[in-house]
Amino acid sequence: MALKTLKAEPETVIDMAELGARVAKRKAQLGIIDPANPALVKGRNSGKNRTESKKALLKAIKDTGGNW
């Protein structure tokens, strides 16, 4: 026998596609840029002030087929 005072409410189901769309819309309103899309990122570090050792490291990564 179940407790008479227990009133189980149905669990809220979140539609992930709708949630994603709402988050994307809100980020656009706030001007938050997705760093995963480099075409949208402005003001990133241009690399003009890199040290020689950093340049050598990046070249070695590129020479091995990597992309940093």
C-alpha positions, 0 to 999 in steps of 0.5 A, a space after each residue: 500500500 502506497 503512502 496516502 501523503 505521497 504525491 508523485 509528480 511526473 518528471 520534466 523531460 527536456 528536449 535537448 534540440 530545443 535546449 541547444 537552440 535556446 542556448 545558441 539564441 541566448 549566446 548570440 544575444 549576449 555576443 558570446 562567440 563559439 571558440 570552436 568556430 574560428 571563422 567567428 572568433 575575432 581578436 585572437 592572438 595573432 602570434 606576432 610576439 612568439 618566442 623563437 622556441 615557440 615558433 620552432 615548436 609550432 613548426 615541428 608540430 606542423 612538420 609532423 602533420 599536426 595543426 596547433 
